[in-house]
Amino acid sequence: MACEYILVGSGRARMEPDLCATPHMQPMRELKTEVLVVGGGPAGSTTATFLARRGRRVLLLERERHPRFHIGESLLPANLPILERLGVLDEVARIGVLKRGADFPAENAPGFNVFRFDRALGDTPPHAFQVRREDFDLLLFRHAGSQGVDARDGVRVRDVELRDDSVVAIAEAEGGETWRIRAEYLVDATGRDALLGRRLGLRRKHPRHQSAALFAHFRGVEPRSDEDAGNISIYVHDHGWAWMIPLREDVFSVGIVATPELFKDRTEPPAGFLRRILDSVPQIRERMANAEMAGNLHATGNYSYLCDRMAGHRWIMAGDAGAFVDPIFSTGVYLAMRSGEGAAAVVDGCLREPKRERALQREYRREVQEGLRALSWFICAPCRGSSCASRRRRCAGCLRILATTSIWRGP
């Protein structure tokens, strides 16, 4: 078992004042574990699984119930070695759409150029997958449970206290049951919610990437033909860029990323606004002539941010909890899983040799920041042109380099 349980009456006699108050005055359970991982997405499930394999007792909490919708459906070839190390590559292949590359509009016969992963100079796999995140995240979460992780969804962490000798958290399940959790280490994998980033005042807007996104699922989008059918398509519009990602069952994820000002100035409902921006790109308008929205219309703002610190005494961030930048190169899930694997190694090392905590965290932080700096440069490069055509050429060149390589060295 990943946790030990102690029923603690009302909890008041053994709880510090700032962690006593709960929404429901009922008996509270006390849980003890070695590592508490908050967030059951790719970063959290990956971290938890690798820690459990190292013999650690891990409690993994996800506030929502799986399966739940999430954006970020396009994987990179660099994801595949991690999925193989986790032992889920074959299962991901069964739920995904084969992705051989990415395409950009071009002035040639087919109307676009394809940048194929099998032309990469390195040793990354020649393909990747497009996945519905509700299926992908559920797969990783359940797999963590099968590896010895105490994985629970529908549980929200309400409060966290970082102490010298432990971490104490208050969590509440959907039914109102509350737990006081004592752990030796905390992994924040809460994504854009940034549990510790917000609580500790570490989160700040990215100085160069200020954008927002609007996206939905559509049916009836014209697919690419033959071996290009599973590729992601990237387009440039007057205010930013757009994506098309083919998923299973004739569904496409389609969205736009633009400056927040564009969204503030809109006058029509979100669905109409999304369609208007998409229709402003002739190639998109042609492919979506017979398309209809199939649901999952979502918007998100303040798309890019950084945290001043990604680790401290008895805690570490993994994935989007520590930073998020513009997703134009589909790096989100890869960075989440790669940082999750790295965080697991750091936490295990810190628990084995507490005196090395700062050194291990410093090396982790260096690797994450180097990857983010490289990614940030690539994202800025396409934006420096003065026209859509110039931005498109720069974007295509950057993708060819970035999408076929790893911005983070392997283990």
C-alpha positions in Angstrom: 0.0 0.0 0.0 1.2 3.5 -0.8 -0.3 5.1 2.4 -1.0 4.4 6.0 -4.3 5.4 7.5 -5.1 6.8 11.0 -8.6 8.0 11.9 -8.2 11.3 13.7 -11.5 12.2 15.4 -12.2 15.8 14.6 -8.5 16.3 13.9 -8.2 19.4 16.0 -6.0 18.1 18.7 -3.3 17.1 16.3 -3.5 19.7 13.6 -1.9 23.1 13.3 -4.4 26.0 13.3 -3.9 27.0 9.6 -4.6 23.4 8.5 -7.5 22.6 10.9 -10.4 24.3 9.1 -12.2 22.2 6.6 -15.4 22.8 4.6 -17.1 19.9 6.4 -16.7 19.4 10.1 -16.5 15.6 10.1 -13.9 13.0 11.1 -10.7 13.5 9.1 -8.4 10.7 8.1 -4.7 11.1 8.4 -2.6 9.6 5.6 1.1 9.0 5.6 3.2 8.5 2.5 6.7 9.0 1.3 5.8 11.1 -1.8 2.7 13.1 -2.5 2.2 13.9 -6.2 -0.5 16.4 -6.9 -1.9 16.3 -10.4 -2.9 13.2 -12.4 -1.9 14.4 -15.9 1.1 13.1 -17.9 3.7 14.8 -15.6 2.1 13.5 -12.4 1.4 10.0 -13.6 4.9 9.7 -15.1 6.6 11.0 -11.9 4.5 8.7 -9.7 5.2 5.6 -11.8 8.9 6.0 -11.9 9.0 6.7 -8.2 7.0 3.6 -7.4 9.4 1.5 -9.5 12.2 2.9 -7.3 10.4 1.4 -4.3 8.8 4.6 -3.0 5.4 4.8 -1.5 3.5 7.3 -3.6 0.1 8.9 -3.3 -1.1 10.5 -6.6 -4.1 12.8 -6.4 -6.1 14.3 -9.4 -8.8 16.9 -8.6 -11.0 15.9 -11.6 -12.5 12.5 -12.5 -10.8 10.6 -15.3 -11.5 10.7 -18.2 -11.6 14.5 -18.6 -11.0 16.7 -21.6 -7.6 18.4 -21.9 -5.9 20.2 -24.8 -2.4 19.1 -26.0 -3.3 16.2 -28.2 -0.2 16.1 -30.4 2.8 14.1 -29.3 6.4 14.2 -30.5 8.8 11.3 -31.5 10.8 12.1 -28.3 7.7 11.0 -26.3 8.0 7.4 -27.5 11.1 6.4 -25.6 9.5 7.6 -22.4 6.3 5.7 -23.2 8.4 2.6 -23.8 10.2 3.0 -20.5 6.9 3.4 -18.8 5.6 0.2 -20.5 2.6 1.8 -22.3 3.8 2.4 -25.8 1.7 -0.4 -27.4 -1.4 0.8 -25.6 -0.8 4.4 -26.8 -0.4 3.1 -30.3 -3.8 1.5 -30.0 -5.6 4.6 -28.9 -3.7 7.1 -31.1 -3.5 8.2 -34.7 -0.1 7.7 -36.4 1.7 11.0 -36.9 4.6 11.0 -39.4 5.3 14.7 -39.4 3.8 18.2 -39.6 2.8 20.3 -42.5 2.8 24.0 -43.4 1.2 25.9 -46.3 3.5 26.4 -49.3 3.4 27.7 -52.8 3.7 24.3 -54.5 1.5 21.8 -56.2 0.0 20.1 -53.1 -0.2 23.5 -51.3 1.9 22.5 -48.3 5.2 21.1 -47.3 5.6 18.2 -44.9 8.4 18.0 -42.4 8.8 14.2 -41.8 10.2 12.8 -38.6 12.0 10.0 -40.5 14.3 12.7 -41.9 15.6 13.6 -38.5 19.4 13.7 -38.1 19.3 12.2 -34.6 18.1 8.8 -33.3 14.5 9.8 -32.4 11.7 7.5 -33.7 10.4 8.2 -37.2 6.8 8.9 -36.0 4.6 10.0 -33.1 0.9 9.9 -32.3 -2.1 12.2 -32.0 -4.2 11.3 -29.0 -7.4 12.3 -27.2 -6.1 13.5 -24.0 -9.0 12.1 -22.0 -7.9 8.6 -23.2 -4.2 9.2 -22.9 -4.3 10.7 -19.5 -6.6 8.0 -18.2 -4.2 5.3 -19.6 -1.2 6.8 -17.8 -3.1 7.3 -14.5 -4.4 3.7 -14.5 -1.0 2.4 -15.4 0.5 4.3 -12.4 -2.0 2.5 -10.2 -1.0 -0.9 -11.7 2.7 -0.1 -10.8 2.0 0.3 -7.1 1.0 4.0 -6.9 -2.1 4.8 -4.7 -3.8 6.8 -7.5 -7.0 8.6 -6.7 -9.0 11.0 -8.8 -11.8 13.3 -7.7 -9.6 14.6 -4.9 -8.7 18.3 -4.5 -5.7 19.5 -2.5 -7.0 22.4 -0.5 -4.0 23.5 1.4 -0.3 22.7 1.7 2.3 23.5 4.4 6.0 23.0 3.7 7.9 22.2 6.8 11.5 21.4 7.6 10.8 17.8 8.4 7.8 17.0 6.2 5.0 18.3 3.9 1.4 18.5 5.2 -1.5 18.8 2.9 -5.3 18.9 3.3 -7.3 17.2 0.6 -11.0 16.8 0.0 -12.8 14.1 -2.0 -15.9 14.8 -4.1 -18.1 13.2 -1.4 -16.8 15.6 1.3 -14.3 13.3 3.0 -11.2 15.1 4.1 -7.7 13.9 4.6 -4.7 15.3 6.3 -1.7 14.0 4.4 1.8 13.9 5.7 4.6 13.2 3.2 8.3 13.4 3.0 8.3 15.0 -0.4 5.8 16.9 -2.6 5.7 16.9 -6.4 3.6 19.7 -7.9 2.3 18.4 -11.2 -0.9 20.5 -11.2 -0.3 22.0 -14.7 -1.5 25.5 -15.3 -3.2 25.5 -11.9 0.3 25.9 -10.6 -0.5 25.0 -7.0 2.9 26.0 -5.5 3.6 28.7 -8.0 0.5 30.6 -7.0 0.8 29.8 -3.3 4.4 30.8 -3.0 4.1 33.8 -5.3 6.5 32.4 -7.9 4.4 32.4 -11.0 4.8 35.3 -13.5 3.9 36.1 -17.1 6.5 35.2 -19.7 8.2 38.4 -20.7 7.9 37.7 -24.5 5.1 35.2 -25.0 1.7 36.8 -24.3 -1.1 34.9 -26.0 -4.4 33.2 -25.5 -6.1 30.3 -27.2 -9.5 29.2 -28.4 -10.2 25.7 -29.7 -12.8 23.0 -30.2 -13.4 19.6 -31.8 -14.9 19.4 -35.3 -16.2 16.7 -37.6 -16.1 16.8 -41.4 -12.6 18.5 -41.8 -11.0 17.4 -45.0 -8.0 15.2 -44.0 -4.7 14.9 -45.7 -4.3 11.9 -48.0 -2.5 8.6 -47.5 0.5 8.6 -45.2 0.0 12.3 -44.3 -3.5 11.7 -42.9 -2.3 11.8 -39.3 0.0 14.8 -39.5 -0.6 18.0 -37.6 -1.2 21.1 -39.8 0.0 24.5 -38.7 -1.2 27.8 -40.3 -0.5 31.4 -39.7 -3.2 34.0 -39.5 -3.0 37.8 -39.2 -2.9 37.7 -35.4 -1.1 34.5 -34.6 -1.3 30.9 -35.6 -3.7 27.9 -35.9 -3.6 24.2 -35.7 -5.5 21.1 -37.0 -4.9 17.8 -35.3 -6.6 14.6 -36.7 -8.0 12.3 -34.0 -9.8 9.1 -34.1 -13.4 8.7 -35.4 -13.2 11.6 -37.9 -12.7 14.2 -35.2 -10.2 17.1 -35.6 -8.9 19.3 -32.9 -8.8 22.8 -34.3 -7.7 26.0 -32.6 -6.2 29.4 -32.8 -3.5 31.2 -30.7 -3.4 35.0 -30.7 -2.8 38.0 -28.7 -5.1 38.6 -25.7 -6.2 41.9 -27.3 -7.8 40.1 -30.2 -10.0 38.1 -27.9 -10.9 41.2 -25.8 -12.1 43.0 -28.9 -14.4 40.3 -30.2 -18.1 41.0 -30.5 -19.5 37.7 -31.4 -19.9 34.5 -29.3 -16.8 32.3 -29.0 -17.9 29.7 -31.6 -18.5 32.4 -34.2 -15.3 34.2 -33.4 -13.3 31.0 -33.7 -14.8 30.2 -37.1 -14.3 33.8 -38.4 -10.6 33.7 -37.6 -10.2 30.2 -39.1 -12.1 31.2 -42.2 -9.7 34.2 -42.7 -7.1 31.6 -43.8 -8.0 30.3 -47.3 -6.4 26.9 -46.8 -8.3 26.4 -43.5 -11.6 27.7 -45.0 -11.3 25.1 -47.8 -10.6 22.2 -45.6 -13.4 23.1 -43.2 -16.1 23.9 -45.8 -18.2 21.0 -44.6 -17.0 20.9 -41.0 -19.3 21.2 -38.0 -18.3 21.7 -34.4 -18.5 18.5 -32.3 -18.0 20.0 -28.9 -15.2 20.7 -26.4 -15.2 24.5 -27.1 -12.7 26.0 -24.7 -10.7 29.1 -24.2 -7.6 29.9 -22.1 -5.7 33.1 -21.5 -2.3 34.1 -20.2 -1.0 31.2 -22.1 2.7 31.5 -21.2 4.2 31.9 -17.8 7.3 31.0 -15.7 8.0 30.3 -12.1 11.0 31.9 -10.4 11.9 28.6 -8.7 11.0 25.1 -9.6 12.2 23.3 -6.5 12.9 23.9 -2.8 13.3 22.0 0.4 11.0 18.9 0.2 9.2 20.0 -3.0 9.7 20.1 -6.8 7.6 21.1 -9.8 7.1 19.0 -12.9 5.5 19.8 -16.3 3.4 22.9 -16.7 3.3 23.6 -13.0 6.7 25.2 -13.4 6.4 26.8 -16.8 4.4 26.9 -20.0 5.2 28.5 -23.3 3.4 28.7 -26.6 2.5 25.2 -27.8 3.2 25.8 -31.5 5.8 22.9 -31.6 3.7 20.4 -29.7 6.3 20.1 -26.9 3.9 20.3 -23.9 3.3 16.6 -23.2 6.9 15.7 -24.0 8.2 18.4 -21.5 5.7 17.2 -18.9 6.7 13.6 -19.2 10.4 14.2 -19.5 10.4 16.6 -16.5 8.3 14.0 -14.6 10.9 11.3 -15.2 13.6 13.7 -14.1 11.7 14.8 -11.0 11.3 11.2 -10.0 15.0 10.7 -10.1 15.6 13.9 -8.1 13.1 13.0 -5.4 14.4 9.5 -5.0 17.9 10.9 -4.8 16.9 13.4 -2.2 15.2 10.8 0.0 18.2 8.6 -0.2 20.8 11.3 0.3 19.2 14.4 1.9 22.5 16.3 1.9 22.5 16.3 -1.9 19.1 17.9 -2.3 20.3 21.3 -3.4 22.8 19.8 -5.9 20.2 17.4 -7.4 17.6 20.2 -7.7 20.2 22.5 -9.2 21.0 20.1 -12.0 17.2 19.4 -12.6 16.5 23.1 -12.8 19.4 23.7 -15.2 18.2 21.0 -17.6 14.6 22.3 -17.5 15.6 25.9 -18.0 18.0 25.1 -20.9 15.2 23.2 -22.7 12.7 26.1 -22.1 15.3 28.7 -23.3 15.8 26.7 -26.5 12.1 26.3 -27.0 11.5 30.0 -26.3 14.0 31.0 -29.0 12.4 28.8 -31.6 9.0 30.3 -30.7 10.2 33.9 -30.9 11.9 33.3 -34.3 8.7 32.9 -36.4 7.3 36.0 -34.9 10.1 38.3 -36.0 8.9 38.5 -39.6 6.9 41.5 -40.7 4.4 39.5 -42.8 2.4 36.2 -42.6 4.6 34.8 -45.4 7.8 35.7 -43.5 6.5 34.2 -40.3 5.4 31.1 -42.1 8.8 30.5 -43.6 10.6 31.0 -40.3 8.1 28.9 -38.4 8.5 26.0 -40.9 12.3 26.1 -40.6 12.2 26.1 -36.8 9.8 23.2 -36.7 12.0 21.1 -39.0 14.8 21.4 -36.5 12.8 21.3 -33.2 10.2 18.7 -33.9 12.7 16.1 -35.0 15.1 16.5 -32.1 15.0 16.5 -28.4 15.5 19.9 -26.6 16.3 17.9 -23.4 19.1 15.4 -23.3 18.1 11.9 -22.6 18.6 10.0 -19.4 
